[in-house]
Amino acid sequence: MGISIGIVGLGSFGAGFVKLFTHHPLVDRIALCDREPERVAAFAQQEWMRDKLRASDLYASQDDICRSDVEALAIFTQPWLHAAQAVQAMEAGKHVYSAVPVVQVPDGDEILHWCSRIIETCRRTGMRYMLGETTYFHPQAMYCRRRAAEGAFGDFVYAEGEYLHDVDNPWSNLREVMRARGASAAGEEWKAAAKKYEARGLVAGPMHYPTHSVSGPMCVMRAHATKVWALPYYNRAGDEFFGKEPSNETALFAMSNGATMRICEYREIGHRGRESFRVYGTQGSFEYDQWVDKRGYTALSVEEMRDPLPSEVVAAYQSGIGPDFYGGHEGSHAYLVDEFVEALAEDRRPAIDAWEAACYMAAGVMAHQSALRGGEVLEVPDWGEAPP
């Protein structure tokens, strides 16, 4: 028997994962859920879905699909809904794959609360949770984890990461993203919820979505942040998109392994955009697709850095999707889907489980709080080790 997975949220991002879940050889049943019925109907009519999609597996709400007998949900809804929907799904006896971030709201304490809730729910229900952080499966991250496992870095000294994404970047204009989200039913609900946060005087910032920048260094060093010092940059042109929020935030972290980590989350920056990291150790280092040690530089290709996918997965994807099956975000999408499905099949914790995800989010939340307090050094919470 294969695995049954329901995909919740079929907007522009979630829609890009439907083929990957459908064509994975360990998945034998797909269910679809979206509040906008035309999105569900568009996929239900596709010939390539016929073998794995039943007519009865089309849902119009999270409540409805949670009452179904599918084993897992892959959640691609609006970011402020992710955590509550993940908890609801696990309470209903379903494993969860969640798009990033864990949750995105202006209240940092609420973000930390949801991280605790997700961990507690995993412990109590035994359900698996995986955050779909793309940087974790960038070729560079896969290569660095292999070298770290070999001990090639020696002791970790320093790491840095950044997510440079100007609001007007042509490949992903954040103004257009926000307009599209606001045009949906869930978007209308968020507008009402956002006013309540505003009334409380809460101010968000780019560090509330830290996973693209912190996950690379943290997953390579297998370390979490313990302290943070951060500073903000505020828009100086009166751009209403930012309001009272910092447009850019820069943070310096003390790490649990004794290393130091610098992170930049920038939304107002004259740059074409970058989602990358570098790691430096006493014996070896990695920067800009190169391995560096005392002997010199070794340039690396994408194929040299990537881990291999299982041959049967590659064959299924090539047959069902085509040769360019890896998907977006540096080809990470295929790896994210495979990791979640394989973890369920093997009954093990997936990569980027609830504990790992909470460490990413806590680093960003406390960096934002430090920035709002003028660079006050703050402790970063830790949820301890995940169970085996």
TINU-987226 format. One line per 3 residues: number of its first residue (from 0); their letters; for each residue x, y, z of C-alpha. Coordinates in Angstrom, 1 decimal, m for minus. Layout:
NUM = A = X/Y/Z; ...
END
This chain:
0 = MGI = 0.0/0.0/0.0; 1.3/3.4/m0.9; 0.8/6.7/0.9
3 = SIG = m2.2/9.0/0.6; m1.6/12.8/0.7; m4.0/15.7/0.5
6 = IVG = m2.7/19.0/m0.9; m4.2/22.0/0.8; m3.9/25.3/m1.1
9 = LGS = m3.6/25.3/m4.9; m2.4/28.8/m5.5; 0.6/29.7/m7.5
12 = FGA = 3.1/28.0/m5.1; 1.1/25.0/m4.0; 0.1/24.2/m7.6
15 = GFV = 3.8/23.7/m8.4; 4.0/20.7/m6.1; 1.0/18.8/m7.3
18 = KLF = 2.8/16.9/m10.1; 5.7/16.1/m7.8; 3.5/14.5/m5.1
21 = THH = 1.3/12.8/m7.7; 4.1/11.2/m9.6; 6.1/10.1/m6.6
24 = PLV = 6.2/6.2/m6.8; 5.4/5.8/m3.0; 2.2/7.9/m3.3
27 = DRI = m0.8/6.0/m4.6; m3.6/8.5/m3.7; m3.9/12.3/m3.9
30 = ALC = m6.6/14.5/m2.5; m7.0/18.2/m3.4; m8.3/21.1/m1.2
33 = DRE = m8.8/24.8/m1.9; m11.4/27.4/m0.9; m11.4/28.6/m4.5
36 = PER = m13.4/25.8/m6.3; m12.0/26.6/m9.8; m8.5/25.7/m8.6
39 = VAA = m9.6/22.2/m7.6; m11.6/21.8/m10.8; m8.6/22.7/m12.9
42 = FAQ = m6.5/19.9/m11.5; m9.3/17.4/m11.3; m9.6/17.6/m15.1
45 = QEW = m6.0/16.7/m15.8; m5.5/13.3/m17.4; m2.3/12.6/m15.5
48 = MRD = m4.1/12.8/m12.2; m6.8/10.2/m13.0; m5.0/7.2/m11.6
51 = KLR = m4.4/8.7/m8.2; m7.3/11.2/m7.7; m10.8/10.0/m6.8
54 = ASD = m13.9/12.1/m7.5; m14.6/11.9/m3.7; m11.2/13.4/m2.8
57 = LYA = m12.0/17.0/m3.8; m12.5/19.3/m0.8; m13.4/22.9/m0.2
60 = SQD = m12.1/23.4/3.3; m9.4/22.3/5.7; m12.1/21.1/8.1
63 = DIC = m13.5/18.8/5.4; m10.2/17.2/4.4; m9.3/16.7/8.0
66 = RSD = m12.3/14.5/8.3; m11.1/12.4/5.4; m9.0/9.2/5.7
69 = VEA = m5.9/10.5/3.9; m2.7/9.9/5.9; m1.0/13.3/5.4
72 = LAI = m1.6/16.9/4.4; 0.8/19.1/2.4; m0.2/22.7/3.4
75 = FTQ = 0.4/25.5/0.9; m2.0/28.1/2.3; m1.4/31.7/3.3
78 = PWL = 1.5/31.9/5.8; m0.6/33.2/8.7; m2.6/30.0/8.6
81 = HAA = 0.2/27.4/8.5; 0.6/26.7/12.1; m3.0/26.5/13.1
84 = QAV = m3.8/24.2/10.2; m0.8/22.0/10.9; m1.9/21.5/14.5
87 = QAM = m5.5/20.8/13.4; m4.3/18.2/10.9; m2.1/16.4/13.4
90 = EAG = m4.9/16.4/15.9; m7.0/14.7/13.2; m4.3/12.0/12.9
93 = KHV = m2.5/13.3/9.8; 1.2/13.9/9.2; 2.0/17.4/8.0
96 = YSA = 4.2/19.0/5.4; 4.0/22.8/5.7; 5.2/25.4/3.4
99 = VPV = 7.4/28.1/5.0; 7.4/29.8/7.3; 6.0/27.9/10.3
102 = VQV = 3.7/30.9/10.7; 4.0/34.6/9.8; 2.2/37.1/12.0
105 = PDG = 3.4/40.5/13.5; 3.4/39.1/17.1; 6.8/37.4/17.8
108 = DEI = 5.5/35.8/21.0; 2.7/34.3/19.1; 5.1/32.8/16.6
111 = LHW = 7.1/31.2/19.5; 3.8/30.0/21.0; 2.9/28.2/17.7
114 = CSR = 6.3/26.6/17.6; 5.8/25.2/21.0; 2.3/24.0/20.1
117 = IIE = 3.5/22.2/17.0; 6.3/20.4/19.0; 3.8/19.5/21.8
120 = TCR = 1.3/18.2/19.3; 4.0/16.1/17.6; 5.0/14.6/21.0
123 = RTG = 1.4/13.9/22.0; 0.0/12.6/18.8; 3.0/10.8/17.3
126 = MRY = 2.4/12.6/14.0; 5.3/13.7/11.8; 5.8/17.4/10.9
129 = MLG = 8.1/18.7/8.2; 8.8/22.3/7.2; 9.3/22.7/3.5
132 = ETT = 12.4/25.0/3.7; 13.9/25.2/0.2; 17.4/26.2/1.2
135 = YFH = 17.9/23.0/3.2; 17.9/21.2/m0.2; 19.8/23.6/m2.3
138 = PQA = 22.8/21.8/m3.8; 25.2/23.9/m1.7; 23.5/22.8/1.6
141 = MYC = 23.6/19.1/0.6; 27.3/19.3/m0.3; 28.2/21.1/2.9
144 = RRR = 26.3/18.6/5.1; 28.3/15.8/3.4; 31.6/17.6/4.1
147 = AAE = 30.6/18.4/7.6; 29.7/14.7/8.2; 33.3/13.8/7.1
150 = GAF = 34.8/16.4/9.5; 36.3/18.3/6.6; 35.4/21.7/8.1
153 = GDF = 37.2/20.9/11.3; 35.7/23.1/14.1; 33.2/25.6/12.9
156 = VYA = 34.3/29.2/13.4; 31.9/31.5/11.5; 29.0/31.3/9.1
159 = EGE = 26.8/33.9/7.3; 23.7/33.8/5.3; 21.3/36.2/3.6
162 = YLH = 18.0/36.5/1.8; 18.2/39.6/m0.4; 14.7/40.1/m1.9
165 = DVD = 13.8/43.7/m2.8; 10.0/44.3/m2.8; 10.2/45.3/m6.5
168 = NPW = 12.4/42.5/m7.7; 11.1/41.6/m11.2; 11.3/37.8/m10.7
171 = SNL = 9.1/37.9/m7.5; 7.5/41.3/m6.9; 6.4/41.3/m3.3
174 = REV = 3.8/44.0/m3.9; 2.1/41.8/m6.5; 2.4/38.8/m4.1
177 = MRA = 0.6/40.7/m1.4; m2.1/42.0/m3.8; m2.7/38.4/m5.0
180 = RGA = m3.0/37.1/m1.5; m5.4/39.9/m0.5; m7.7/39.1/m3.4
183 = SAA = m8.6/35.6/m2.1; m11.2/34.7/0.6; m8.4/34.0/3.1
186 = GEE = m6.8/37.3/2.2; m9.9/39.2/3.1; m9.9/37.4/6.5
189 = WKA = m6.2/38.4/7.0; m7.0/42.1/6.4; m9.4/42.0/9.3
192 = AAK = m6.9/40.1/11.5; m4.1/42.5/10.6; m6.0/45.4/11.9
195 = KYE = m6.1/43.8/15.4; m2.3/43.4/15.4; m2.0/47.1/14.3
198 = ARG = m4.3/48.2/17.1; m1.9/46.5/19.6; 1.0/48.5/18.2
201 = LVA = 2.8/45.4/16.9; 5.4/45.8/14.2; 6.7/42.9/12.1
204 = GPM = 9.9/42.8/10.0; 11.8/40.6/7.6; 13.3/38.5/10.3
207 = HYP = 9.8/37.1/11.0; 10.5/35.0/7.8; 14.1/33.9/8.5
210 = THS = 14.1/30.4/7.2; 15.8/31.0/3.8; 18.8/32.7/5.4
213 = VSG = 19.3/30.8/8.7; 18.6/27.3/7.6; 21.8/26.9/5.4
216 = PMC = 24.4/27.6/8.1; 22.3/26.0/10.9; 21.7/22.7/9.1
219 = VMR = 25.3/22.4/8.1; 26.7/23.2/11.5; 23.9/21.3/13.3
222 = AHA = 23.8/24.1/15.8; 21.1/26.5/17.0; 21.3/30.2/18.0
225 = TKV = 21.8/31.0/21.7; 22.1/34.8/21.7; 21.5/37.5/19.1
228 = WAL = 22.3/41.2/18.5; 20.5/42.9/15.6; 19.9/46.3/14.1
231 = PYY = 17.2/47.5/11.7; 17.2/49.7/8.6; 14.0/51.7/7.9
234 = NRA = 12.8/52.9/4.6; 13.6/56.6/4.1; 11.3/57.4/1.2
237 = GDE = 7.9/57.0/2.9; 7.0/53.8/1.1; 3.7/52.7/2.4
240 = FFG = 4.5/49.0/1.8; 6.8/49.0/4.8; 4.8/51.3/7.1
243 = KEP = 6.5/51.3/10.5; 8.3/48.1/9.9; 12.1/47.8/9.2
246 = SNE = 12.7/47.1/5.6; 16.0/45.4/6.4; 17.4/43.6/9.4
249 = TAL = 21.0/42.4/10.1; 21.8/40.1/13.0; 24.8/38.6/14.7
252 = FAM = 24.3/35.3/16.6; 26.2/33.3/19.1; 25.7/29.6/18.2
255 = SNG = 25.5/26.5/20.4; 28.7/25.1/18.9; 30.8/28.2/19.8
258 = ATM = 30.7/29.6/16.3; 29.4/33.1/15.3; 26.7/33.5/12.5
261 = RIC = 25.8/36.7/10.7; 22.4/36.9/8.9; 20.8/39.5/6.6
264 = EYR = 17.1/39.7/5.8; 16.7/42.6/3.3; 13.6/43.7/1.5
267 = EIG = 14.9/47.1/0.3; 18.2/46.5/m1.5; 19.7/47.4/m4.9
270 = HRG = 20.5/43.8/m5.8; 19.1/41.2/m8.2; 18.4/38.9/m5.3
273 = RES = 20.3/36.2/m3.5; 19.5/33.3/m1.1; 22.8/31.9/m0.1
276 = FRV = 25.3/31.1/2.7; 28.9/30.6/3.5; 30.5/28.5/6.3
279 = YGT = 34.1/28.7/7.6; 36.0/26.2/9.7; 39.4/25.6/11.1
282 = QGS = 40.3/23.0/8.4; 38.0/23.9/5.4; 35.4/26.4/4.3
285 = FEY = 32.7/26.8/1.7; 31.8/30.0/m0.2; 30.2/30.9/m3.6
288 = DQW = 30.1/27.3/m4.9; 33.7/26.6/m3.9; 35.4/24.4/m1.4
291 = VDK = 38.3/26.3/0.2; 41.1/24.9/2.3; 44.8/25.7/2.8
294 = RGY = 45.6/24.1/m0.5; 43.4/26.4/m2.5; 40.0/26.7/m4.1
297 = TAL = 37.9/23.9/m5.8; 35.0/25.1/m7.9; 32.0/22.8/m7.8
300 = SVE = 29.1/22.2/m10.2; 25.5/21.8/m9.3; 25.6/18.1/m10.0
303 = EMR = 28.7/17.6/m7.9; 27.0/19.3/m5.0; 23.6/17.6/m5.2
306 = DPL = 22.8/14.4/m3.4; 21.3/11.7/m5.7; 17.6/11.1/m5.6
309 = PSE = 16.6/7.4/m5.5; 16.7/6.0/m9.0; 13.1/4.9/m8.9
312 = VVA = 12.0/8.4/m8.0; 14.1/9.9/m10.8; 12.6/7.4/m13.3
315 = AYQ = 9.1/8.2/m12.2; 9.6/11.9/m12.4; 11.3/11.8/m15.7
318 = SGI = 8.5/9.7/m17.1; 5.6/11.7/m15.6; 7.1/15.3/m15.6
321 = GPD = 10.0/15.3/m17.9; 13.8/15.8/m17.7; 13.5/19.2/m15.8
324 = FYG = 11.6/17.7/m12.9; 13.4/19.2/m10.0; 11.2/22.3/m9.6
327 = GHE = 12.0/25.7/m8.3; 14.2/27.2/m5.6; 17.5/25.7/m7.0
330 = GSH = 15.8/22.4/m7.7; 14.8/21.8/m4.1; 11.2/21.0/m4.6
333 = AYL = 11.7/17.4/m5.8; 14.0/16.8/m2.8; 11.5/18.3/m0.3
336 = VDE = 8.6/16.0/m1.6; 10.8/13.0/m1.7; 12.1/13.5/1.9
339 = FVE = 8.6/13.9/3.3; 7.3/10.9/1.5; 10.3/8.7/2.3
342 = ALA = 10.1/9.7/5.9; 6.5/8.6/6.1; 7.3/5.3/4.3
345 = EDR = 10.2/4.6/6.7; 8.3/5.8/9.8; 11.1/8.2/10.8
348 = RPA = 11.5/11.9/11.6; 11.8/13.9/8.4; 14.5/16.5/7.8
351 = IDA = 13.4/20.0/9.0; 11.2/18.5/11.7; 9.3/20.6/14.2
354 = WEA = 12.3/21.0/16.5; 14.6/22.2/13.6; 11.9/24.5/12.3
357 = ACY = 11.3/26.1/15.7; 15.1/26.8/16.0; 14.9/28.7/12.6
360 = MAA = 11.9/30.7/13.6; 13.2/31.5/17.1; 16.4/32.9/15.7
363 = GVM = 14.4/35.3/13.5; 11.9/36.3/16.2; 14.5/37.2/18.7
366 = AHQ = 16.6/39.0/16.1; 13.6/41.2/15.2; 13.0/41.9/18.9
369 = SAL = 16.7/42.9/19.3; 16.4/45.2/16.3; 13.3/46.9/17.7
372 = RGG = 15.2/47.4/21.0; 18.1/49.1/19.4; 20.5/46.2/19.4
375 = EVL = 19.9/44.7/22.9; 21.5/41.3/23.2; 18.8/38.7/23.7
378 = EVP = 18.6/35.0/24.6; 17.2/32.7/21.9; 14.8/30.0/23.2
381 = DWG = 15.6/26.3/22.6; 13.2/23.4/22.7; 15.9/20.7/23.4
384 = EAP = 16.6/17.6/21.4; 14.0/15.9/19.2; 13.0/12.4/20.2
387 = P = 14.5/9.6/18.0
END
